[in-house]
Amino acid sequence: MAARAIWKGELKLGTHKVPVKLYSAIEDKSVRFHILDNTKRNRVKQHMVNPDSGDEVETKDIRKGYEIEPGKFVVLEEDELENLKPEPSREIDVGEFVSIDEIPQQFYERAYFLGPDGDAKEYFALAQALEKQQREGIAHWVMRNKSYTGALAGLDGYLVLSTLRNAGEVVAADELPKVTGRAPTKKEVDLAKHLVSMLEGEFDPKEFKDEYRERVLEFIAKKAKGHAPRLAPVKTKRATTSLDSVLAKSIASLKKGKRAA
């Protein structure tokens, strides 16, 4: 099935504009369950209930509140929230270009494809230029009443727009707990380097599968036919406290596998 555009706009680079369409680059494959009545097997609804009285609260009586301190809320009306939304726009404003390795990995959030909307010459010229120069554009846009910041890059001849998290959402490495204990020995570092070199290869996305999802769907398919299969438990390996022994065993196992091949 061909991808369907979820939004249309224009890439703005200075005074120059390139019409584009936005496509999701991710397809959610999560297993989702419905909540059913155990007796009648039909779906049940959720209701808002006052925890003190147990009475149901009607939709017209529900308000949104922000807790400023324990038990104290600022109540916001829908029209007040509506006035705070960003001004709608169809422009993706690219303000500057940076090196492709300048943005830390933890800033990237969700990826979208941008496709041409009309004449594609300028679109593909920009995509090729970004890919060859290894640059990303810092973009700002509004979509569905929300402001976004993103990184615009070239990938396989097309444009990819990845949303970026705000600085306040990102945890820097220097905020992690300080490391205690001894530093790794030269032997341990050398073993780690050797292990990395032996595992050198190429990225193949086909190797990465959601095994839990596959097991659940397989179980559901069999149960739907009147069977109730038993799934073998997932085995876990015992942990060890010796780093050099772990690395040495891993290297030995890899060498044994290569000799057998």
Secondary structure, DSSP 4 states (H G I P E B T S, - for coil): ------EEEEEEETTEEEEEEEEES----------B-TTT--B-----B-TTT-PBPPGGG--EEEEEETTEEEEE-HHHHHHHSPPP--EEEEEEEEETTSS-GGGEEEEEEEEESS--HHHHHHHHHHHHHTEEEEEEEEETTEEEEEEEEEETTEEEEEEE--GGGPPPGGGSPPP-SPPPPHHHHHHHHHHHHHT-----GGG---HHHHHHHHHHHHHHTT--PPPPPPP-PPP-S-HHHHHHHHHHHHHHHHHH-
